[in-house]
Amino acid sequence: MTSAKKNQLITQLYNTQHKWLIACAFNLTKNNDAAEELVQNLYVQLLEMDNLDKIIYQGESLNQYYLYKIIKSLFIKSTKGESTSTITPVIEDTYEGDSFMEDDGGIEHRVNGYIKEALEQCAWFDVRLWEVFISEGHSIMSLHKATKISTSTIWSSQQKLKRFVKTHVQNKLKTDE
């Protein structure tokens, strides 16, 4: 397919289906900016596709179901990228301001101490899995391949640990006020 034909198809898609694509993306993200970003990434991905003619439906337009699946895939990839963050930034964002600063290193020092305290109270399996996940920079899938532990077990262990640590730290900070 020539570049001119590809550009024409994508321009036609923009002119006829852009609002629908934004609505599909918004249903996933619940955020206008994120929805717009997903749709823009869709257009970029379509422009980079070598075999765009394979998803033409009834000879003249692109298959809407395929476009929806691309948007959903882009959303899932962006969500997975966000899930690799550490616990501390989430907790630090919860409490801000000068009233939480202290001479002994401030809120960050206290929060790190509370995190260590919470990790001592958790199950050894969850803590060890978390340590390996963080220290070796694994994704859930790469940790699964390295340890042969199921991805659902890894995910649920991480979620349980994160919730416990977050709750523990927030309770400690509330009692310190």
C-alpha positions in Angstrom: 0.0 0.0 0.0 1.4 3.4 -0.9 1.9 6.2 1.6 -0.7 8.4 -0.2 -3.3 5.6 0.0 -2.5 5.0 3.7 -2.7 8.8 4.5 -6.0 8.9 2.6 -7.4 6.0 4.7 -6.3 7.6 8.0 -7.7 11.0 7.0 -11.0 9.4 6.1 -10.9 7.6 9.5 -10.3 10.8 11.3 -13.1 12.7 9.4 -15.7 9.9 9.9 -14.8 8.0 13.1 -12.6 10.3 15.3 -15.4 11.0 17.8 -16.3 7.3 18.0 -12.6 6.4 18.6 -12.4 9.1 21.4 -15.6 7.7 23.0 -14.1 4.2 22.9 -10.9 5.3 24.5 -12.7 7.4 27.1 -14.8 4.4 28.1 -11.5 2.7 29.0 -9.6 5.6 30.5 -12.3 7.8 32.0 -10.0 10.8 31.2 -10.3 13.0 28.1 -6.6 13.7 27.8 -5.7 10.0 28.2 -8.4 9.1 25.6 -7.0 11.6 23.2 -3.5 10.3 23.7 -4.6 6.7 23.0 -6.3 7.7 19.8 -3.2 9.7 18.7 -1.1 6.6 19.4 -3.6 4.6 17.3 -3.1 6.9 14.4 0.7 6.6 14.7 0.5 2.8 14.9 -1.7 2.8 11.8 0.7 5.0 9.9 3.6 2.6 10.8 1.7 -0.5 9.8 3.1 -2.2 6.7 0.0 -4.3 6.0 -2.8 -1.7 6.6 -4.7 -3.1 3.6 -5.4 -6.3 5.6 -7.8 -4.5 7.9 -9.8 -2.7 5.3 -13.5 -3.6 5.7 -15.8 -3.8 2.7 -13.2 -2.2 0.4 -13.2 1.4 1.6 -12.8 1.8 5.4 -10.8 0.4 8.3 -12.4 -2.4 10.4 -13.8 -0.7 13.5 -13.5 -3.8 15.7 -9.8 -4.0 14.9 -9.3 -0.3 15.7 -11.1 -0.8 19.1 -8.8 -3.8 19.8 -5.7 -1.6 19.1 -7.0 1.1 21.4 -7.7 -1.5 24.1 -4.2 -3.0 23.7 -2.6 0.5 23.9 -4.6 1.2 27.1 -3.5 -2.1 28.7 0.1 -1.4 27.8 -0.1 2.1 29.3 -1.7 0.6 32.5 1.0 -2.0 32.8 3.7 0.7 32.5 2.2 2.6 35.4 1.9 -0.5 37.6 5.7 -0.9 37.9 5.9 2.2 40.2 7.1 1.8 43.8 5.0 2.2 46.9 6.7 5.3 48.3 5.6 7.9 45.6 1.9 6.9 46.2 2.2 7.4 49.9 4.3 10.6 49.6 1.7 12.2 47.4 -0.9 11.5 50.1 0.8 13.8 52.7 2.3 17.1 51.6 3.2 20.4 53.1 5.5 21.9 55.7 3.6 20.5 58.6 5.1 17.1 57.9 8.7 18.2 57.7 11.0 17.3 60.6 14.6 17.9 61.5 15.5 14.2 61.3 15.1 13.9 57.5 11.4 14.8 57.0 8.5 12.9 55.8 10.5 10.7 53.5 12.6 9.4 56.3 9.6 8.6 58.4 7.7 6.9 55.6 10.7 4.7 54.7 10.9 3.7 58.3 7.2 2.9 58.4 7.5 0.9 55.1 10.3 -1.2 56.7 8.2 -1.7 59.8 5.2 -2.8 57.7 7.3 -5.2 55.6 8.5 -6.9 58.8 4.9 -7.7 59.6 4.0 -9.2 56.2 4.4 -12.8 55.1 7.9 -13.8 54.2 6.8 -15.0 50.8 5.2 -11.7 49.8 8.2 -9.7 51.0 10.7 -11.9 49.3 8.7 -11.9 46.0 8.6 -8.1 46.3 12.3 -7.8 46.9 13.2 -9.9 43.9 10.6 -8.0 41.8 12.1 -4.6 42.7 15.8 -5.4 43.0 16.1 -7.3 39.7 13.7 -5.0 37.8 11.3 -7.7 36.8 7.9 -7.4 35.2 5.3 -9.9 36.4 5.8 -12.0 33.3 9.6 -12.1 33.6 9.4 -13.0 37.3 7.0 -15.8 36.3 9.5 -17.1 33.8 12.4 -16.8 36.3 10.6 -18.4 39.3 7.8 -20.5 37.7 5.4 -18.9 40.1 2.0 -18.2 38.4 1.4 -14.6 37.2 -1.9 -14.5 39.2 0.0 -15.4 42.4 2.6 -12.8 41.8 0.1 -10.1 41.0 -2.2 -10.9 44.0 0.8 -11.1 46.3 2.0 -7.6 45.2 -1.4 -6.1 45.5 -1.9 -7.5 49.0 1.5 -6.2 50.0 1.0 -2.8 48.5 -2.4 -2.4 50.2 -1.1 -3.5 53.6 2.0 -1.2 53.4 0.0 1.8 52.2 -2.6 1.3 55.0 0.0 0.8 57.6 2.0 3.9 56.6 -1.2 6.1 56.4 -2.3 4.9 59.8 1.1 5.6 61.3 1.2 9.1 59.8 -2.3 9.8 61.1 -1.4 8.9 64.6 1.8 11.1 64.4 -0.3 14.2 63.6 
